[in-house]
Amino acid sequence: MELTALPFSKAGEMTEMDQFIFECFGFIVIEDVLNETECDEVLEAAKRVHAGQPKEKLLQIGKGFEHEPAIERLIDHPAVLPKVRGLYGDNFVLQAAWCTVQPAGSQSVGWHQDGSSAYDFKKLAYPVPLVQLRASYHLTDQSQPFMGNMMLVPGSHRSKIDLPPSVRKEVYACAVQQILLARRGSVLLFHNGVWHSPMPNNMTWDRYNMHFIYSPPWLRRSDRDSTDSEFLENTTPLRRALMGDYARPDVPFAGGFPKIPFENGEHS
Ligand SMILES: O=C(O)CCC(=O)C(=O)O
């Protein structure tokens, strides 16, 4: 057994041990989700999404899945979706999909919890409920520090006390933080309440991650007002259902919530 406490997990079902580790840490890491060829395809798509944008600091662009099939395929990836179901049950939607770049030689350190600046999720309840479950695909190698890695404070989704504002721009903000050393193709799955920040990218190449955020169906989408109608027409029934574009606005609140066709989902 290694002495480092890294919450590594395997693709597929959310096991009892995964549940326990996720409760304790607020995150797990699923290794070897994408192989090199798949990573290359998604990375090329991510570069197209960011083409023509300034390369100065962390930049996130939403809804790339609408026009990039390699990104679309990750929405219901069989290595990850069963874990989302394991945490939420069967009623959830893709609230956002952000393609992020941390350009070569740049830094955007800023420790935060995920949520809405308009209404802090911590005001909902203690401990802060799981309302944004983020699956982050590492499209470039982040197996050494200063590669634009995610840094996280394990267990901080249970903390009533905020990370002190004075350290939120510091790389080494807290004695119990972890720097995630993640291989290309692995996926970090984490709770919105976990304090986290990107580490500087001191490499000579841009760091790309693809984030998928799953939420209860009533949470407003944050990367789109509505999903592109052509995409909805052409995608699979499962992905269409996960978009949460209901004909009636009250559907996610009332009993009419249509079942998500998990069992018929084809992964193509
Ligand atoms: O892509 C990243 O490095 C971090 C993004 C992030 O922390 C966020 O969007 O909340």
PDBQT file of the ligand as one rigid body, heavy atoms in Angstrom, charges set to zero:
ROOT
HETATM    1  O1  LIG A 301     -10.211  24.016 -15.345  1.00  0.00    +0.000 OA
HETATM    2  C1  LIG A 301      -9.733  24.357 -14.253  1.00  0.00    +0.000 C 
HETATM    3  O2  LIG A 301      -8.547  24.331 -14.022  1.00  0.00    +0.000 OA
HETATM    4  C2  LIG A 301     -10.532  24.810 -13.088  1.00  0.00    +0.000 C 
HETATM    5  C3  LIG A 301     -11.882  25.254 -13.337  1.00  0.00    +0.000 C 
HETATM    6  C4  LIG A 301     -12.567  25.560 -12.044  1.00  0.00    +0.000 C 
HETATM    7  O3  LIG A 301     -12.028  25.486 -10.980  1.00  0.00    +0.000 OA
HETATM    8  C5  LIG A 301     -13.955  25.946 -12.073  1.00  0.00    +0.000 C 
HETATM    9  O4  LIG A 301     -14.497  26.160 -13.165  1.00  0.00    +0.000 OA
HETATM   10  O5  LIG A 301     -14.582  26.044 -11.009  1.00  0.00    +0.000 OA
ENDROOT
TORSDOF 0
